[in-house]
């Protein structure tokens, strides 16, 4: 029997598992993705309050939009992945960033969690009133490209970004349940 995967709002009782996820990224020398995993979390209560405020669009830095962070939780106890859903886009986010960013704990990869994380995050996007989202990724990030395609993504455009020395691809992905 496979343990249940649920998409949950961040909560205090998953603190240790979340911190372990962040530690795995750091110890592996990988960038923390999505960007909300970079928020300080020493004071976990304050961290959770900050995430809630971001979802309400409160206290955001200039150029930021309201955004919600979700955790994909395995068996009710292990945070295996994190997604961040921007409620709207700015012009810079249309170029790079898009509506949804996500990352899977390094030790939990190759289990289909990214596909499930994105599927469930798309349902949350639909609940916000979005019919489709823009998702961007580096062309060389083949696992992310496969995840986007598995969730119905259609390549819209690509552009070389000299500041990253890579090509960013932009995909349109419909929200809602998958057939």
C-alpha positions as CSV (number, residue, x, y, z in Angstrom):
1,X,0.0,0.0,0.0
2,X,1.4,3.4,-1.0
3,X,1.3,6.2,1.7
4,X,-1.1,9.0,0.9
5,X,0.2,12.3,-0.7
6,X,-1.6,15.5,0.3
7,X,-1.0,19.1,-0.6
8,X,-1.1,21.1,2.6
9,X,-0.6,24.6,3.9
10,X,2.6,24.9,5.9
11,X,2.0,24.0,9.5
12,X,4.0,23.8,12.7
13,X,3.8,20.0,13.3
14,X,5.8,19.5,10.1
15,X,8.6,21.8,11.2
16,X,11.3,19.2,11.5
17,X,10.5,17.5,8.2
18,X,10.5,20.9,6.4
19,X,13.8,21.8,7.9
20,X,15.2,18.5,6.8
21,X,14.0,19.2,3.3
22,X,15.8,22.5,3.3
23,X,18.9,20.9,4.8
24,X,19.1,18.4,2.0
25,X,19.1,21.1,-0.7
26,X,21.8,23.1,1.2
27,X,24.0,20.1,1.9
28,X,23.7,19.0,-1.8
29,X,24.8,22.4,-3.0
30,X,21.5,22.9,-4.8
31,X,19.6,26.1,-5.1
32,X,16.6,26.4,-2.8
33,X,13.5,26.1,-4.9
34,X,10.9,27.5,-4.9
35,X,12.1,30.9,-3.7
36,X,9.9,30.7,-0.5
37,X,12.2,27.9,0.8
38,X,14.9,30.7,1.2
39,X,12.8,32.5,3.9
40,X,14.3,32.4,7.4
41,X,12.7,29.7,9.5
42,X,14.6,29.8,12.8
43,X,11.5,31.2,14.4
44,X,9.1,28.8,12.9
45,X,6.0,30.5,14.1
46,X,7.1,33.8,12.6
47,X,8.0,31.9,9.4
48,X,4.4,30.5,9.2
49,X,3.0,33.9,9.8
50,X,5.1,35.4,7.0
51,X,3.9,32.7,4.6
52,X,0.3,33.5,5.5
53,X,0.8,37.2,5.0
54,X,2.4,36.6,1.6
55,X,-0.7,34.6,0.6
56,X,-2.9,37.6,1.6
57,X,-0.6,40.0,-0.3
58,X,0.5,41.7,2.9
59,X,4.0,43.1,3.6
60,X,5.4,42.2,0.2
61,X,8.6,43.8,-1.2
62,X,8.2,46.1,-4.2
63,X,7.6,44.1,-7.4
64,X,6.2,41.0,-5.5
65,X,2.7,39.7,-5.9
66,X,0.6,37.6,-3.5
67,X,1.8,34.0,-3.4
68,X,0.8,30.8,-1.6
69,X,3.2,28.1,-0.5
70,X,2.2,24.5,-0.2
71,X,3.9,21.3,1.0
72,X,3.4,17.9,-0.5
73,X,3.2,15.6,2.5
74,X,3.8,11.8,2.4
75,X,1.9,9.8,4.9
76,X,1.0,12.8,6.9
77,X,4.5,13.2,8.3
78,X,7.1,13.9,5.6
79,X,7.4,17.0,3.5
80,X,8.7,15.7,0.2
81,X,8.2,18.7,-2.0
82,X,7.2,22.4,-1.9
83,X,5.4,24.6,-4.4
84,X,4.7,28.3,-4.6
85,X,1.8,29.7,-6.5
86,X,1.8,33.4,-7.5
87,X,-1.7,34.7,-7.7
88,X,-1.0,37.0,-10.7
89,X,2.0,37.9,-12.9
90,X,4.1,41.0,-13.4
91,X,6.0,41.6,-16.6
92,X,9.3,40.3,-15.1
93,X,7.4,37.1,-14.0
94,X,6.1,36.7,-17.5
95,X,9.7,36.7,-18.7
96,X,11.0,34.3,-16.0
97,X,9.3,32.9,-12.9
98,X,5.7,32.4,-14.0
99,X,2.9,31.4,-11.7
100,X,4.3,28.2,-10.2
101,X,7.7,27.2,-8.8
102,X,8.4,23.9,-7.2
103,X,11.1,21.7,-5.8
104,X,11.3,18.1,-4.6
105,X,13.5,17.0,-1.7
106,X,16.6,15.4,-3.2
107,X,16.2,12.1,-1.4
108,X,12.6,11.8,-2.6
109,X,13.1,12.4,-6.4
110,X,12.2,9.9,-9.1
111,X,9.0,8.9,-7.4
112,X,6.5,11.0,-9.4
113,X,6.2,13.6,-6.6
114,X,6.9,16.6,-8.8
115,X,4.1,15.5,-11.2
116,X,1.7,15.1,-8.3
117,X,2.8,18.3,-6.7
118,X,2.2,20.3,-9.8
119,X,-1.1,18.5,-10.5
120,X,-2.4,19.4,-7.0
121,X,-1.0,23.0,-7.2
122,X,-2.9,23.5,-10.5
123,X,-6.1,22.6,-8.6
124,X,-5.3,25.4,-6.1
125,X,-4.7,27.8,-9.0
126,X,-8.1,26.9,-10.4
127,X,-9.6,27.6,-6.9
128,X,-8.0,31.1,-7.1
129,X,-9.9,31.7,-10.4
130,X,-7.1,30.9,-12.8
131,X,-8.0,28.9,-15.9
132,X,-4.4,28.5,-17.0
133,X,-1.0,29.3,-15.6
134,X,2.4,30.2,-17.0
135,X,5.3,28.0,-15.9
136,X,8.9,28.7,-16.8
137,X,12.0,26.5,-16.5
138,X,15.4,26.2,-17.9
139,X,15.5,24.3,-21.2
140,X,18.3,22.1,-19.7
141,X,16.0,21.1,-16.7
142,X,14.7,17.9,-18.4
143,X,12.9,16.6,-15.3
144,X,11.0,19.8,-14.9
145,X,10.1,19.9,-18.6
146,X,8.7,16.3,-18.3
147,X,6.7,17.3,-15.2
148,X,5.2,20.3,-17.0
149,X,4.4,18.2,-20.1
150,X,2.8,15.4,-18.0
151,X,0.5,18.1,-16.6
152,X,-0.7,19.3,-20.0
153,X,1.9,22.0,-20.5
154,X,2.2,23.5,-24.0
155,X,5.5,25.2,-25.0
156,X,4.7,28.9,-25.7
157,X,8.1,30.4,-26.2
158,X,11.8,30.2,-25.3
159,X,14.4,32.9,-24.9
160,X,18.1,32.9,-24.1
161,X,18.7,34.9,-20.9
162,X,22.3,36.1,-20.8
163,X,22.1,36.7,-17.0
164,X,21.6,33.0,-16.5
165,X,23.5,31.8,-19.5
166,X,20.6,29.5,-20.3
167,X,17.4,29.3,-22.3
168,X,14.2,29.7,-20.4
169,X,11.1,28.0,-21.7
170,X,7.6,29.2,-21.1
171,X,4.7,26.8,-20.9
172,X,1.0,27.4,-20.7
173,X,-0.7,24.8,-18.5
174,X,-4.4,24.5,-18.0
175,X,-5.7,24.5,-14.4
176,X,-8.2,22.0,-12.9
177,X,-8.5,18.3,-12.9
178,X,-6.6,16.1,-15.3
179,X,-8.6,13.8,-17.6
